[in-house]
């Protein structure tokens, strides 16, 4: 074989060896890109699906609609026609998260149970309870969590008639005495409303103090910076007050 033929065959063989390698690399690169793109698209779809599918879609409400649903539930409770709630399937649905349609700051009184009073299911209400239903630092932080993280569109401050914490505060102020233990911390928190009611005069001072305490704490939550006040200003949440009536179970909303 001549040198020219031998050289030609060598170049042809070399070209045949290189070409498949380049083609393989290009095909592999395209496949890898396609897999990455598909994986990214799948991840994006999964994230979008997760974002659009809260545990209880029926709880995604505007503030006014949330308040209406709350009061409709209270009407059922008052009439004694509460719904039967499927706690088993609610537990399963809520195992991975929560999206309550309302947050409630309620008194710790054993006769007050917001979940019953509003005929609500598991995962519907985010409830904080303390004697005298006042908004301390921890309660404000909890409400911020409910609004900023859980997207609750409504906060209700729920007082009740014949409130022992408010009554004890009135007596402590009148008699100039201090209750034992840590109870004075409750008195200090409720004292501004109690003093305002005492100054008004006329009528039932306890009822006035209970009402004023709810009004004061609604105002406190509305103005709590930087989270709650911004949400109120942007129309993302509504903060309202109410009084639970022990004899009937009715919740009377406080206007103003």
C-alpha positions in Angstrom: 0.0 0.0 0.0 1.3 3.4 -0.9 2.1 6.0 1.7 -0.7 8.3 0.4 -3.3 5.5 0.6 -2.1 4.6 4.1 -2.4 8.2 5.2 -5.9 8.6 3.8 -7.1 5.5 5.6 -5.5 6.8 8.8 -7.4 10.1 8.6 -10.7 8.4 7.7 -10.3 6.1 10.7 -9.5 9.0 13.0 -12.5 10.9 11.7 -14.8 8.0 12.3 -13.5 7.7 15.9 -13.9 11.4 16.7 -17.3 12.0 15.1 -19.3 9.5 17.2 -17.6 10.9 20.3 -18.7 14.4 19.4 -22.2 13.2 18.6 -22.4 11.3 21.8 -21.3 14.3 23.8 -23.9 16.5 22.1 -26.6 13.9 22.6 -25.6 13.4 26.2 -25.6 17.2 26.8 -29.0 17.6 25.2 -30.4 14.8 27.3 -28.9 16.2 30.5 -30.4 19.7 29.7 -33.7 18.1 28.9 -33.8 16.2 32.2 -32.7 19.3 34.1 -35.4 21.4 32.4 -38.0 18.7 33.0 -36.9 18.4 36.6 -37.1 22.2 37.1 -40.5 22.4 35.4 -41.8 19.5 37.6 -40.4 21.2 40.7 -42.0 24.5 39.8 -45.4 22.7 39.1 -45.1 21.0 42.5 -44.3 24.2 44.3 -47.2 26.0 42.5 -49.5 23.1 43.3 -48.4 23.2 46.9 -48.9 27.0 47.1 -52.4 26.8 45.6 -53.6 23.9 47.7 -53.8 24.9 51.4 -55.0 22.2 53.8 -58.5 23.7 53.9 -59.2 25.7 50.7 -62.6 26.8 52.1 -60.7 28.8 54.7 -59.2 31.2 52.1 -61.5 34.1 52.7 -61.6 37.9 52.5 -61.9 39.6 56.0 -65.6 40.4 55.7 -66.4 36.9 54.5 -64.5 35.4 57.4 -66.4 37.5 59.9 -69.7 36.4 58.3 -68.7 32.8 58.5 -67.8 33.2 62.1 -71.1 34.8 63.1 -73.1 32.2 61.0 -71.4 29.5 63.0 -72.3 31.3 66.3 -75.9 31.4 65.2 -75.9 27.7 64.7 -74.4 27.2 68.1 -77.0 29.4 69.7 -79.8 27.5 68.0 -78.4 24.1 69.0 -77.9 22.9 65.4 -74.1 22.7 65.3 -72.7 20.6 62.5 -71.1 17.2 62.8 -67.4 17.7 62.1 -65.4 14.9 60.6 -62.4 15.2 62.8 -60.7 12.1 61.4 -60.3 13.4 57.9 -59.6 16.9 59.2 -56.7 15.5 61.2 -55.3 13.9 58.0 -55.7 17.1 55.9 -54.0 19.2 58.5 -51.1 17.0 59.3 -48.9 19.0 57.0 -50.0 22.6 57.7 -52.8 24.9 58.7 -54.7 27.9 57.3 -57.3 29.1 59.8 -59.9 31.6 58.6 -59.8 33.6 61.9 -57.7 34.2 65.0 -59.4 34.7 68.3 -58.1 36.3 71.5 -60.4 34.9 74.2 -60.7 34.8 77.9 -59.4 31.6 79.6 -62.7 31.2 81.4 -63.7 27.5 81.2 -67.2 28.5 80.1 -65.8 30.2 76.9 -64.8 27.8 74.1 -64.4 29.7 70.8 -64.3 26.4 68.7 -67.7 25.5 70.1 -69.1 29.0 70.2 -68.5 29.5 66.5 -69.3 25.8 65.5 -65.9 25.5 63.9 -63.8 22.5 62.8 -60.2 21.6 63.5 -57.8 24.0 61.8 -60.5 26.8 61.4 -59.6 29.0 64.4 -56.2 30.1 65.7 -57.0 30.7 69.4 -55.1 32.5 72.1 -56.6 32.4 75.6 -55.7 34.4 78.7 -57.7 35.5 81.7 -59.1 39.0 80.8 -58.5 38.5 77.1 -55.8 41.2 76.8 -53.0 41.5 74.3 -49.7 41.0 76.0 -46.4 40.8 74.1 -46.7 37.0 73.5 -50.3 37.3 72.4 -49.4 40.0 69.9 -46.6 37.9 68.6 -48.9 34.9 68.2 -51.4 37.1 66.3 -48.6 38.3 64.1 -47.8 34.7 63.3 -51.4 33.9 62.5 -51.5 36.8 60.0 -48.0 36.9 58.5 -47.4 33.1 58.3 -50.9 31.5 58.3 -52.6 34.3 56.4 -55.6 34.6 58.7 -57.8 37.4 57.4 -59.6 38.1 60.7 -58.8 38.7 64.4 -61.6 38.7 67.0 -61.0 39.9 70.6 -63.7 38.0 72.5 -64.7 39.1 76.0 -67.6 37.8 78.0 -70.1 39.0 80.6 -69.4 38.4 84.3 -65.6 38.2 83.6 -63.9 37.3 86.9 -60.5 38.9 85.8 -62.1 42.2 85.1 -64.2 42.1 88.3 -61.1 41.3 90.3 -59.3 44.3 88.7 -62.2 46.6 89.7 -62.1 45.4 93.3 -58.3 45.7 93.5 -58.5 49.3 92.3 -61.5 50.2 94.5 -60.0 48.6 97.7 -56.4 49.6 96.8 -55.2 46.0 97.4 -53.0 43.7 95.4 -54.0 40.0 94.7 -51.5 37.2 95.6 -49.0 35.5 93.3 -48.7 36.6 89.7 -52.3 37.8 89.5 -51.3 41.5 89.7 -49.9 41.2 86.2 -53.5 40.6 85.0 -54.7 43.5 87.1 -52.1 45.8 85.6 -53.1 44.8 82.0 -56.8 45.3 82.6 -56.6 48.4 84.9 -56.8 51.1 82.1 -60.2 49.8 81.0 -61.4 49.3 84.5 -60.4 52.8 85.5 -62.1 54.3 82.4 -65.3 52.5 83.3 -65.2 53.7 86.9 -64.8 57.3 85.7 -67.8 57.0 83.3 -70.2 56.3 86.1 -73.8 55.2 85.8 -75.0 51.7 84.8 -73.1 48.4 85.5 -69.5 49.3 85.9 -68.4 45.7 85.4 -70.2 45.5 82.0 -68.7 48.9 81.0 -65.2 47.7 82.0 -65.6 44.4 80.1 -66.7 46.3 77.0 -63.9 48.9 77.3 -61.3 46.1 77.8 -62.3 44.6 74.4 -62.3 48.0 72.7 -58.8 48.8 74.1 -57.3 45.5 73.0 -58.9 45.7 69.5 -57.2 49.1 69.2 -53.9 47.7 70.5 -53.8 44.9 68.0 -54.8 47.2 65.1 -51.9 49.5 65.9 -49.3 46.8 66.7 -46.3 47.6 64.4 -44.9 46.6 62.1 -47.0 43.6 61.0 -50.6 44.0 62.2 -51.0 47.7 61.6 -49.6 47.3 58.0 -52.0 44.4 57.3 -54.9 46.5 58.6 -53.9 49.5 56.4 -53.6 47.3 53.4 -57.0 45.7 53.9 -55.6 42.2 54.4 -57.1 41.7 57.8 -60.0 43.0 59.9 -59.7 43.3 63.7 -63.0 43.3 65.6 -64.4 42.8 69.1 -67.2 40.9 70.6 -68.9 39.9 73.9 -69.9 36.3 74.6 -73.2 36.1 76.6 -73.0 33.2 79.0 -76.8 32.6 79.2 -77.5 32.4 75.5 -74.1 31.7 73.8 -74.6 34.7 71.6 -71.6 36.8 70.5 -72.5 40.5 70.2 -70.1 42.4 68.0 -68.8 45.7 69.3 -68.9 48.5 66.7 -66.2 51.1 66.7 
